[in-house]
Amino acid sequence: MRNVPVSEFKDKASELIAAAERGEEIVITRHGKPTVRLIAVAEGVDLQKRREALEGLAKLREDMRARGVSVSIEEAIAWKNEGRR
């Protein structure tokens, strides 16, 4: 998270918006106090659900490794694409 005064935001708006689009959180301050948070809009993506899904995949991976099961990248991609036909 980066704090930026309003005066700097006015001068570097395009640069700061691009940083937010890359996932950085920008907090715009006025007189040193946070007033606005600039974050990218995730089109059609619920960030909480995405985070939970990634955590679930990480747990699955750990469980599989504990059982000595390995999966190739090609197999994982095939599984992912199964529901897209």
C-alpha distance (Angstrom), angle and dihedral (degrees) to the residues before:
residue distance angle dihedral
M1 . . .
R2 3.76 . .
N3 3.81 125.1 .
V4 3.80 115.2 -144.1
P5 3.82 128.2 -179.6
V6 3.82 116.9 -125.7
S7 3.81 91.1 -112.6
E8 3.82 91.2 56.6
F9 3.80 91.2 44.9
K10 3.81 90.2 55.7
D11 3.81 90.4 52.7
K12 3.81 96.6 43.3
A13 3.81 104.0 28.9
S14 3.82 95.8 131.7
E15 3.80 93.0 47.8
L16 3.82 92.6 47.6
I17 3.81 93.1 46.8
A18 3.82 89.2 51.7
A19 3.82 89.2 51.4
A20 3.81 90.0 51.5
E21 3.81 90.2 49.6
R22 3.82 87.9 55.4
G23 3.81 88.8 56.2
E24 3.79 102.7 -93.4
E25 3.79 117.5 135.9
I26 3.81 114.0 -133.3
V27 3.81 120.6 -163.7
I28 3.79 113.7 -160.7
T29 3.77 113.6 -149.7
R30 3.79 133.7 -159.7
H31 3.80 116.0 -158.6
G32 3.79 88.6 -12.1
K33 3.80 94.9 -55.3
P34 3.84 122.3 113.0
T35 3.80 110.9 -111.0
V36 3.82 108.2 157.2
R37 3.79 135.3 25.0
L38 3.81 116.9 -149.5
I39 3.80 115.0 -156.0
A40 3.78 133.8 154.5
V41 3.77 120.3 -96.5
A42 3.79 110.6 -119.5
E43 3.79 105.1 -143.1
G44 3.77 109.2 -136.4
V45 3.80 92.9 -20.1
D46 3.75 122.2 117.1
L47 3.79 101.1 -150.0
Q48 3.81 93.2 -157.0
K49 3.81 91.7 53.4
R50 3.79 90.6 46.5
R51 3.81 91.3 50.9
E52 3.82 90.9 48.9
A53 3.81 91.1 49.0
L54 3.80 91.8 51.2
E55 3.80 91.0 48.3
G56 3.82 89.1 50.6
L57 3.80 90.9 51.3
A58 3.79 91.2 49.8
K59 3.82 90.4 51.5
L60 3.81 91.1 48.1
R61 3.79 89.9 50.9
E62 3.82 91.3 51.2
D63 3.81 91.4 48.2
M64 3.80 91.9 49.7
R65 3.79 92.1 48.6
A66 3.82 90.6 49.5
R67 3.82 88.8 55.4
G68 3.82 91.5 47.3
V69 3.81 94.1 -112.7
S70 3.78 118.2 143.1
V71 3.78 128.1 -169.0
S72 3.79 125.8 -163.1
I73 3.78 122.1 -130.8
E74 3.80 89.2 -113.3
E75 3.82 91.4 55.2
A76 3.81 91.9 48.5
I77 3.82 91.1 49.7
A78 3.80 90.7 48.4
W79 3.82 90.5 51.6
K80 3.80 90.4 49.0
N81 3.79 92.2 50.5
E82 3.82 95.5 46.1
G83 3.79 93.1 88.5
R84 3.80 94.2 47.1
R85 3.79 99.2 70.6
